[in-house]
């Protein structure tokens, strides 16, 4: 970070040198020419003003035109055609100035005179030799200013600017060092936090007490990122732990499965051997009483195998877990409306009236695939217990705290003693084709899965008997 600080200070010093040094160099190269050009312009204007005055009446009294010329440090001498002094801005102008300067240069005096800088003359004057004709009189106008003082002033100014440049660079370097330290220190702090994060150390946070908005915003984002990564790492560790436990459980279940298969295989050998031998005996037996005995024995062994297989199926289904949920806030009404056409066609082919009472915009947090499975299980359960020419009603509504979904079907009521058992796995109930049969063939997983799905969604479910049928329902928290 010291390297960054030094680079910043050097950059600021170079900028100061470029700005101040460039200004000083520009002044050194062009100040004299600019000053001389400006004076020449003013001197030309002064001559134009003198042409408008009545030179015969000019005096040493305060005349605005004359005073404005003298304010510019111009020296003015006005002579008649015999070079006799009429006016001089400096009292007591020596005659030798007129004799030595004006008379020898008589041919230079013109009516359209312009100021000229004489670099090869002593004291390097800016001079104007003007000629004015008024009332049949000729007047010689000599306006001049020496530039030796100007050059001395410019030299002093150049020396002053050089001193200012050095002082500014020194002071600017110190100021830049202080400012850069205030900027680099937060960057160094943020860099330290980032380095710690790269080493999986999320205990350090960047200070947000920074006057610079951009760096303060950067520090806040770095801290937010550290918090997020720390949380994600914690969640990942938890998931890894759960995954490890799940793998252990799966290994145990696999061992159990192998053991069950081994035992089932062993247990099936005996009834199969008995059935095989008795079937063989039936081929040679003509006594009806013995045949009945063999048949009942075979059926008994088959019942044993059926019970054994049911237990195996039970164990296998218990091992099946519901899929992981993908919870999101969504519209339950829209989900049901997409399912209705499928059920309407299906019910119509079975001559069952399918009606819906769906309130719009019922929102909840749910997994769409699982909630669809729960509703489908309700409707399948209703279908199995509904006779033709009857009806099934799907209802969805909401109140202040929850949404309520129900499936009503016309049919036989569920005895109170069975209403608590129907939610258990492998509960076997009578369907519409078996109401007179005491031995059902349905494996009761549908309502068991509905209950698990609703519990995963932090909801409740239940059933109650109506006057002409049964209504299964569930509630989910409103979102």
C-alpha distance (Angstrom), angle and dihedral (degrees) to the residues before:
residue distance angle dihedral
X1 . . .
X2 3.84 . .
X3 3.78 87.4 .
X4 3.80 89.8 55.6
X5 3.80 90.9 48.3
X6 3.83 92.3 50.0
X7 3.80 91.9 47.7
X8 3.81 90.5 51.5
X9 3.83 92.1 49.6
X10 3.81 91.7 48.0
X11 3.80 90.5 49.5
X12 3.81 91.9 51.7
X13 3.82 91.6 47.3
X14 3.79 91.0 50.2
X15 3.79 89.1 50.6
X16 3.82 91.1 51.8
X17 3.79 91.1 48.1
X18 3.78 90.9 48.6
X19 3.81 94.5 49.4
X20 3.81 101.7 37.3
X21 3.80 95.8 31.6
X22 3.78 91.0 48.6
X23 3.79 91.2 49.4
X24 3.81 91.2 48.7
X25 3.79 92.3 47.6
X26 3.78 91.1 48.5
X27 3.80 89.7 50.8
X28 3.80 91.9 47.1
X29 3.80 93.7 50.8
X30 3.79 102.3 40.1
X31 3.81 108.9 20.8
X32 3.83 94.9 90.3
X33 3.79 94.8 47.4
X34 3.80 91.2 45.4
X35 3.80 91.8 50.3
X36 3.82 93.2 47.6
X37 3.81 92.4 47.3
X38 3.81 90.7 49.6
X39 3.81 91.7 49.6
X40 3.79 91.6 49.2
X41 3.79 90.7 53.8
X42 3.81 91.9 49.3
X43 3.79 91.3 46.2
X44 3.82 91.1 53.1
X45 3.79 89.2 50.3
X46 3.81 90.0 49.3
X47 3.80 91.3 54.7
X48 3.80 90.3 49.8
X49 3.81 89.7 53.3
X50 3.82 91.7 49.8
X51 3.79 90.0 54.0
X52 3.79 87.9 62.4
X53 3.83 94.5 53.3
X54 3.81 126.8 88.1
X55 3.78 98.2 -115.2
X56 3.80 92.8 -168.2
X57 3.80 89.9 65.7
X58 3.78 97.8 38.6
X59 3.79 113.2 128.9
X60 3.77 141.9 172.4
X61 3.76 91.0 -100.6
X62 3.76 118.3 112.5
X63 3.74 105.3 -73.3
X64 3.86 114.4 176.7
X65 3.78 93.9 -140.0
X66 3.79 93.5 49.0
X67 3.81 93.2 42.8
X68 3.80 91.6 52.6
X69 3.79 89.6 54.7
X70 3.77 93.2 48.9
X71 3.81 89.6 48.7
X72 3.80 87.2 64.9
X73 3.84 89.6 55.9
X74 3.80 91.9 -108.9
X75 3.81 118.6 152.5
X76 3.84 114.0 -143.8
X77 3.81 129.8 -165.4
X78 3.82 121.6 -178.9
X79 3.82 119.6 -168.7
X80 3.78 133.8 176.1
X81 3.77 123.6 -121.4
X82 3.84 90.2 -79.3
X83 3.80 90.2 52.7
X84 3.77 92.3 -109.8
X85 3.80 110.5 153.1
X86 3.82 113.8 -107.8
X87 3.80 98.7 167.1
X88 3.78 137.8 2.3
X89 3.78 128.4 -179.5
X90 3.79 87.0 -144.4
X91 3.77 114.4 57.8
X92 3.74 113.9 -130.6
X93 3.77 97.2 25.3
X94 3.80 105.7 -173.8
X95 3.81 115.7 -111.7
X96 3.79 91.1 -132.0
X97 3.82 89.0 67.3
X98 3.77 89.1 59.4
X99 3.77 92.7 40.8
X100 3.80 96.9 43.0
X101 3.78 100.8 36.2
X102 3.77 111.6 22.7
X103 3.79 104.4 35.0
X104 3.83 96.7 48.6
X105 3.79 88.8 49.3
X106 3.82 95.2 49.4
X107 3.79 91.1 124.8
X108 3.82 90.9 57.8
X109 3.80 92.5 64.2
X110 3.80 109.0 100.3
X111 3.76 135.6 163.1
X112 3.84 92.0 -122.0
X113 3.78 94.6 44.6
X114 3.80 122.1 163.7
X115 3.79 130.2 -159.6
X116 3.80 113.4 -99.4
X117 3.82 130.5 -166.0
X118 3.82 111.2 -134.4
X119 3.78 106.0 -156.9
X120 3.82 93.7 171.5
X121 3.80 96.1 54.6
X122 3.77 126.2 88.7
X123 3.82 113.1 -87.0
X124 3.85 87.8 9.6
X125 3.78 99.8 -110.5
X126 3.78 130.9 -162.2
X127 3.81 103.0 -136.4
X128 3.79 139.8 176.7
X129 3.81 122.3 -161.2
X130 3.79 105.9 -160.0
X131 3.81 133.2 179.1
X132 3.81 122.3 -156.5
X133 3.82 125.6 -175.3
X134 3.82 116.3 -157.8
X135 3.85 128.9 162.6
X136 3.80 92.9 -11.4
X137 3.77 89.2 -52.7
X138 3.79 128.3 118.4
X139 3.80 120.2 -141.3
X140 3.78 125.8 -168.9
X141 3.79 114.3 -147.0
X142 3.79 119.9 -162.4
X143 3.82 116.1 -175.3
X144 3.80 118.6 175.9
X145 3.82 145.8 156.2
X146 3.80 128.0 -169.9
X147 3.84 116.3 -129.8
X148 3.80 100.1 -158.6
X149 3.81 90.4 95.7
X150 3.78 89.8 47.4
X151 3.78 92.1 54.1
X152 3.78 90.8 48.1
X153 3.82 90.4 51.6
X154 3.78 91.9 48.7
X155 3.81 90.5 50.2
X156 3.79 90.7 51.4
X157 3.79 89.7 47.9
X158 3.80 91.3 51.5
X159 3.79 90.4 52.1
X160 3.80 89.8 48.1
X161 3.80 92.2 50.4
X162 3.81 90.5 49.9
X163 3.81 89.9 53.6
X164 3.81 90.7 46.7
X165 3.80 90.2 50.2
X166 3.81 92.6 52.8
X167 3.81 92.4 45.0
X168 3.80 91.6 47.5
X169 3.80 92.5 50.3
X170 3.81 91.6 50.5
X171 3.81 94.0 45.3
X172 3.80 91.9 40.6
X173 3.80 91.2 51.7
X174 3.80 91.1 54.2
X175 3.78 92.4 45.4
X176 3.81 91.1 46.4
X177 3.81 90.6 50.2
X178 3.81 90.9 53.8
X179 3.81 93.6 46.0
X180 3.80 93.1 45.5
X181 3.80 90.5 49.4
X182 3.81 89.7 56.6
X183 3.80 89.9 50.5
X184 3.80 98.6 39.9
X185 3.81 95.6 46.7
X186 3.86 93.9 64.1
X187 3.81 89.5 44.4
X188 3.80 89.2 51.9
X189 3.80 89.6 49.5
X190 3.82 91.5 50.1
X191 3.81 90.3 46.8
X192 3.82 89.9 53.2
X193 3.81 90.9 52.1
X194 3.82 91.3 48.7
X195 3.81 90.5 49.4
X196 3.81 90.7 51.0
X197 3.80 90.0 49.1
X198 3.81 90.0 53.1
X199 3.82 86.4 56.9
X200 3.85 91.2 51.6
X201 3.81 91.0 -107.7
X202 3.81 107.5 134.5
X203 3.81 97.2 167.0
X204 3.83 94.8 96.0
X205 3.80 123.5 79.7
X206 3.80 130.4 -169.5
X207 3.80 118.0 -113.1
X208 3.80 112.6 -108.5
X209 3.83 94.2 -163.6
X210 3.79 92.1 104.9
X211 3.82 123.0 134.7
X212 3.81 93.0 -149.7
X213 3.81 109.3 85.9
X214 3.81 96.1 -149.7
X215 3.82 93.8 51.0
X216 3.80 91.1 43.7
X217 3.80 89.5 52.3
X218 3.82 90.3 47.6
X219 3.83 91.8 50.5
X220 3.81 90.6 49.3
X221 3.81 90.9 51.1
X222 3.82 91.6 47.5
X223 3.82 90.1 52.0
X224 3.79 91.2 46.7
X225 3.80 90.0 50.3
X226 3.82 90.7 49.2
X227 3.82 90.9 50.7
X228 3.79 91.2 48.2
X229 3.81 93.9 47.5
X230 3.80 91.1 46.0
X231 3.80 90.6 51.5
X232 3.80 91.9 46.0
X233 3.80 91.0 48.5
X234 3.79 90.0 50.9
X235 3.80 90.9 48.9
X236 3.79 90.3 46.8
X237 3.79 91.1 52.4
X238 3.79 89.4 49.9
X239 3.80 91.0 49.2
X240 3.78 90.4 48.3
X241 3.79 89.7 51.9
X242 3.79 91.9 48.9
X243 3.79 90.7 45.9
X244 3.78 90.3 51.5
X245 3.79 90.5 50.0
X246 3.79 90.1 46.6
X247 3.79 90.8 51.2
X248 3.78 89.2 50.4
X249 3.79 90.6 49.9
X250 3.79 91.0 47.4
X251 3.78 89.8 51.5
X252 3.79 89.7 51.0
X253 3.80 91.0 47.1
X254 3.79 90.4 49.3
X255 3.78 89.7 53.1
X256 3.80 89.4 48.3
X257 3.80 90.7 48.8
X258 3.78 92.0 52.3
X259 3.78 90.4 47.9
X260 3.82 91.6 48.9
X261 3.80 91.9 48.8
X262 3.79 89.9 50.0
X263 3.80 92.6 49.1
X264 3.82 94.0 42.4
X265 3.78 90.6 50.2
X266 3.77 89.7 51.1
X267 3.81 92.8 45.5
X268 3.81 93.3 49.2
X269 3.78 93.4 54.0
X270 3.81 94.2 70.4
X271 3.85 99.7 50.8
X272 3.80 90.9 41.4
X273 3.81 90.3 52.4
X274 3.81 90.8 48.3
X275 3.81 92.6 48.1
X276 3.79 91.4 46.9
X277 3.80 93.0 51.7
X278 3.80 94.3 45.1
X279 3.81 92.6 48.4
X280 3.78 87.4 52.3
X281 3.82 90.4 50.3
X282 3.82 90.8 51.2
X283 3.78 89.5 63.1
X284 3.82 90.7 64.7
X285 3.79 101.4 31.8
X286 3.79 120.3 98.5
X287 3.76 99.4 169.0
X288 3.82 107.4 103.7
X289 3.79 94.2 -152.9
X290 3.80 91.0 56.2
X291 3.78 91.0 45.0
X292 3.81 89.3 55.4
X293 3.78 88.9 50.4
X294 3.80 91.9 51.3
X295 3.81 91.2 46.9
X296 3.81 93.2 51.2
X297 3.80 90.4 46.0
X298 3.80 91.0 51.0
X299 3.83 90.7 48.9
X300 3.79 90.2 49.3
X301 3.79 91.4 53.5
X302 3.80 90.4 46.0
X303 3.82 89.2 52.4
X304 3.80 89.2 52.2
X305 3.80 91.7 51.2
X306 3.81 90.7 45.8
X307 3.80 90.7 52.7
X308 3.78 91.0 47.4
X309 3.82 92.3 49.8
X310 3.83 90.2 47.6
X311 3.79 89.7 54.7
X312 3.79 90.4 50.2
X313 3.80 90.6 49.3
X314 3.78 89.3 48.6
X315 3.79 91.5 53.7
X316 3.81 92.4 47.0
X317 3.79 93.4 50.2
X318 3.79 92.7 47.4
X319 3.81 88.1 57.9
X320 3.80 91.1 55.5
X321 3.80 109.5 94.5
X322 3.75 125.3 -159.2
X323 3.81 112.4 -100.8
X324 3.76 117.6 -95.9
X325 3.74 113.0 -87.9
X326 3.80 125.1 -113.1
X327 3.77 99.1 -156.8
X328 3.81 120.2 -163.9
X329 3.79 137.0 151.6
X330 3.79 107.3 -100.0
X331 3.79 145.0 148.1
X332 3.82 112.4 -83.8
X333 3.80 90.2 -172.5
X334 3.78 90.8 59.6
X335 3.83 91.2 48.2
X336 3.82 92.0 54.0
X337 3.80 92.9 45.3
X338 3.80 89.8 56.7
X339 3.82 91.1 51.4
X340 3.82 97.8 45.8
X341 3.87 98.5 78.3
X342 3.82 91.5 55.3
X343 3.81 92.4 52.0
X344 3.82 93.8 43.4
X345 3.82 92.4 57.4
X346 3.79 92.0 44.8
X347 3.83 94.2 48.9
X348 3.79 92.2 45.3
X349 3.80 91.1 58.7
X350 3.83 88.5 53.6
X351 3.84 92.2 46.9
X352 3.81 91.9 -115.7
X353 3.82 119.7 138.2
X354 3.81 110.4 -126.7
X355 3.83 115.5 -162.5
X356 3.81 131.6 178.0
X357 3.80 134.0 -155.9
X358 3.82 102.6 -174.6
X359 3.80 120.8 168.9
X360 3.80 113.9 -148.4
X361 3.82 126.3 -113.2
X362 3.79 100.1 17.2
X363 3.79 103.4 163.6
X364 3.82 128.3 -167.0
X365 3.78 140.0 151.9
X366 3.80 107.0 -101.3
X367 3.78 148.8 135.1
X368 3.80 104.8 -105.2
X369 3.81 96.4 -149.7
X370 3.81 93.8 48.8
X371 3.80 95.0 44.6
X372 3.81 89.0 49.2
X373 3.81 88.5 52.3
X374 3.82 91.3 51.1
X375 3.82 92.7 49.9
X376 3.80 90.7 45.1
X377 3.82 90.5 52.5
X378 3.81 90.4 51.1
X379 3.81 91.6 50.5
X380 3.82 93.1 44.2
X381 3.80 89.1 50.9
X382 3.81 90.3 50.0
X383 3.80 91.5 47.3
X384 3.81 92.7 53.1
X385 3.82 90.3 54.1
X386 3.83 99.2 41.1
X387 3.79 122.8 91.6
X388 3.84 123.5 -146.1
X389 3.83 115.9 -82.3
X390 3.84 88.6 32.4
X391 3.80 127.7 105.1
X392 3.80 142.1 -122.5
X393 3.83 120.6 -156.0
X394 3.82 123.5 -159.0
X395 3.83 111.9 -160.0
X396 3.83 132.0 -172.5
X397 3.79 125.3 176.5
X398 3.79 139.3 145.0
X399 3.78 140.4 -141.3
X400 3.79 132.2 -171.7
X401 3.80 95.9 -70.5
X402 3.80 109.7 20.9
X403 3.78 148.2 15.7
X404 3.82 119.9 -117.1
X405 3.80 123.3 -149.3
X406 3.80 124.0 -179.9
X407 3.81 140.7 171.0
X408 3.80 115.8 -151.3
X409 3.79 123.2 -168.8
X410 3.76 131.0 -178.5
X411 3.78 111.0 -121.4
X412 3.76 145.7 85.5
X413 3.80 119.3 -21.7
X414 3.80 121.4 -112.7
X415 3.80 113.2 -116.0
X416 3.80 113.1 -114.3
X417 3.78 92.3 -121.5
X418 3.84 89.6 59.0
X419 3.82 98.2 44.7
X420 3.80 92.0 84.4
X421 3.80 94.5 43.1
X422 3.80 98.2 52.1
X423 3.85 90.8 75.5
X424 3.80 92.5 59.4
X425 3.76 121.7 97.1
X426 3.82 117.3 -94.4
X427 3.77 93.9 12.4
X428 3.80 106.4 160.2
X429 3.78 118.3 -148.8
X430 3.78 134.3 171.3
X431 3.78 119.5 -93.3
X432 3.79 128.1 -153.7
X433 3.79 92.8 -88.9
X434 3.76 94.4 49.7
X435 3.79 105.5 42.6
X436 3.75 89.3 122.0
X437 3.80 94.5 42.1
X438 3.78 117.9 90.5
X439 3.80 93.3 -159.0
X440 3.82 111.8 66.3
X441 3.78 122.6 -166.3
X442 3.84 101.0 -155.2
X443 3.80 118.7 110.8
X444 3.81 105.0 -142.9
X445 3.80 104.9 -131.5
X446 3.84 100.8 119.3
X447 3.81 98.8 77.8
X448 3.80 91.2 36.3
X449 3.82 89.3 58.2
X450 3.82 91.3 45.5
X451 3.78 90.1 55.8
X452 3.82 92.5 49.2
X453 3.81 91.8 48.3
X454 3.81 93.3 49.0
X455 3.81 90.8 46.6
X456 3.81 89.3 52.6
X457 3.81 87.3 53.6
X458 3.83 90.6 50.8
X459 3.79 90.7 -114.5
X460 3.79 137.7 124.0
X461 3.79 132.7 -122.2
X462 3.77 138.1 -171.0
X463 3.80 149.2 145.4
X464 3.78 136.9 -121.1
X465 3.79 135.2 -180.0
X466 3.79 120.7 -111.9
X467 3.80 129.5 -161.4
X468 3.82 93.5 -90.9
X469 3.76 103.5 15.0
X470 3.79 150.7 -15.0
X471 3.81 131.9 -68.4
X472 3.81 123.0 -155.5
X473 3.83 115.0 -165.0
X474 3.78 145.1 173.5
X475 3.81 135.7 -169.1
X476 3.80 128.3 -147.9
X477 3.82 127.8 -169.7
X478 3.80 111.1 -96.1
X479 3.82 116.2 -115.0
